């Protein structure tokens, strides 16, 4: 059986003020074409369909159209992520066409979606995103709340799945099991997974991670939440990652979908399907003159870029000049190579006592250079005028 594993579409998300709707349309089109081209038997979408609980109307239409096209090609199984509203995502799901399974109810944890190939059944167990404050009550077996952590509630969910799987394998010994989840999963005690700035922290009650050993005894674990495609310890525990870059921390990530093949005895292999990005992204740095004149940066002239200017003093018209060279500049920063002349460490910071000191410290912090005599005089004059107006009010 061939499955397509994807997650973290984040429909409705922007990028530093840029509307990404058209770009997301292009990416969704590639998902549909991959399902069509690879003769996929089922599509697994592991959460964060939307970027927020109440998405834009255009994003809802894009999701509706994508779901219609995908479900015409293969069964589609969906779980909500931490960005989604489970209630809104699952509204009306019992009325959808056969082959569309949007699982949002925690009471469904432990009940599989049953698929079949020539070997026998493939049991897909969807686990909607587990908010510990809710799931610790919903997944309790004895009425006593579970521990307030992601690992505690995920362990309880997997206990339910194992019980159901054990019962089914008595009569269907060839049954293979796939789990879908949206969580921060680590290998053993490690927390070295590749994370991105665009992922919302799941930390609740001081514990945000789930050990991959929680998912023992199943053939494949399809994960969502982390935006970089990666495996967690074993080949069978995988993040597909987001199919599109959503922050400059993802510049070097190769976006992809995962094609998962199951054989008679379990996982046969996992292959990546590259997703072409609608627009390239880059993080570049250099002196003001280098950035404006060097052909080293020509390749990024049409990209979305984060630009860091390294001159000791802040150049005049920095933003306007950089944007004339790089129209797609979304972040422009001035960070002198020598670093700020004001110590940013809280332990050694002396609070300036006079307004002119504050102004001088601010200029040094931002530009790396001392405030000029003319700038200081202008500030002092404005400050005195403000005081005079306040006294006369």
ABEGO torsion letter per residue (X at the ends): XBBBBBBGAGBGBBBGGBBAAAAAAAAAAAAAAAAAAAGBABBBBBEGABABABBBAAAAAAAAAAAAAAAAABBBBBBBBAABBAAAAABGAAABBBGBBBBABAAABGBBBBBBBAAEBBBBBBBBBBBAAAAAAAABAAGBBBBBBAAAAAAAAAAAAAAAAAAAAAABAABBBBBBBBBBBBBEABAABBBBAABBBABBGGBABBBAAAABGBABBBBBGBABBBBBGBAABBBAEBABBABAAAAABBBBBBBBBBBAAEBAEBBBBBBBBABBBBBBBEBAAAAAABAAAAAAAABBBBBBBABABBBBGAAAAAAAABAABABBBBBBAAEBABBABAAABBBBABAAAAAAAAAAAAAGBBBBAAAAAAAAAAAAAAAAAAAAX
